[in-house]
Amino acid sequence: MASSSCTSYANSPCAACKFLRRKCTSDCVFAPYFPPEEPTKFANVHRIFGASNVSKILQEVEPHQREDAVNSLAYEAEARLKDPVYGCVGAISILQRQVIRLQRELEETNADLMRYASCFGAETTSFGGRKSGGRGGGRDGEGYGGY
């Protein structure tokens, strides 16, 4: 759970203040969301968005939404570091293509299953499900060559 001040970490500055080499105060906007145990989280966010922009975002967002905002920023920052051009949009695109491919595969499998079921149904008789042999090949006594 996020803490409301840096003092809860035994006077250890938050990851943001430590990274920025400044004194962490009790009203530090970063402290609840960037604990000292997660230094790379702030480093990534700072590298992509900048401390000033993150601070502005946190001050503009409602307090109950700040944790979600920081988690989103951290996710996007990590994705941007992995893929500087597309970021998390690249990962989303890959997953969407995978879903489309799997939907097609499912449709093809269902079509194969329907073909199999229709072929299996046409080759059986009402006499115990065995393939009909000999003349006519019809079901239930139909089509015996006019005898």
N, C-alpha and C positions, 0 to 999 in steps of 0.2 A: 504494500500500500504506500502511496506517496505521503511524504512528510511535509509539514507546513514550514519547517525552517531547517537551516543547516545545523543548528545546535543539537538536534536529536541524533546526529551521527558523531557524538563525542567530540564536538567542536571541529570536525573535519569539514572542509569546504565542499560544496556540491561539485559535481564533475564540471559544470560550466565555469564556476569561479576558479577552480583549480586550473582548468585549461586556459582561461583568460588571465590568469595570474593576478587576481584581484581578491579583495576581502569579501567573504560571503557574509552578508548581513541577515538578520532575522526576517526581513521582508524581501529577500531575494526571490525574484519571479521564477528563476530556474530551479531552485532547490527542491521543490516538491516533485519535479518531473525528471531531474537528472541527478540521481543519487551518486555519491562518490564511488560506489561499487560498479558503476556503468560508465566509465570514462569514454569508451569508444562511441557510445550512443550520442553524446553531445559533440564529440569530435566530428563525427560524420554529418550531423545536422548542421554544425557550424561551417564545415567545409562546403556544403551545398547551398545553404540558405543564408548563412551569416548570423552572428549573434544578435545584431541589431534588429534584423527582420524577424527572427524568432521571438525576441522580446516584444516587438510590436504586435505580432500575431497573438501571443499569450495575453497581452493586455486588452486586446479587442474581443477576444473570445470569452464567452460566459464562463465563469469559474467551474461549473459542472461539466463543461465540454473541453476543458484544457487538457486533461489527460489523454482523451481521444485525439485531440489535435496534435499533441506531442508524439503519440504513437504513430499517427499518420505521417508526420514529418520524418520521424526516424525510419519508417518503412521506405518512404520515397527516397530519402537520402541514401540508404543502403542500396536500393535498386539503382539509383543514379550512379553510384560508384561502380557497380557491376556492369551497367550498361549506360554509359554517359549520354547516348543519343535518345533512347526510348524510355529508360527508367522502368517504372512498374508497368507502364503501358505495353512495353515489349513482353513482359511476363503474362499480362492479361491477354494479349494477342495470341501468344503461343497456346495458352489454355483454351481460348475460344476455338482456335483451329483444331485442337485435340478433341474438344466436345463435338464439333461438326463432323470430324472424321469418325468418331465413335458412333454418332447418330446414324451416319450413312452405313456403317458396318452393321449396326443393329437392324436397320431397314433391310439390308441385303440378307442378313441371317433370317429375319422373319419371312422374307419372300421365299428363301430356300426352304424354310420349314413349311410354308403353305404349299409350295410345289410338291414337296415330299408327301405331305398329308393328302393332297389331291391325287397324286400318282398311286399312293398306297391304297387309298379308298377305291380307285377305279380298277385295281387289279384283284380285288377280293370279291368273294361271293357271299351270299347270306348263309352259306353252309359252313359255319365255323371259322370264317376268315381265311380260308385257303384260296390260293390262286385257282382260277377256273382253267380247266384244260379242255382240249377237244374242241368240238364245234360250238359256234355261236358266241361263247364267252359272255353271254348276257347274265343278268341277275334275275333271280326268282323265276326261272323257267322261261324267260323271254328268248326269242331269236334262236330257235333250234332248227333253223333251215326249213321251216314250214312243215315238219313232220307231224 
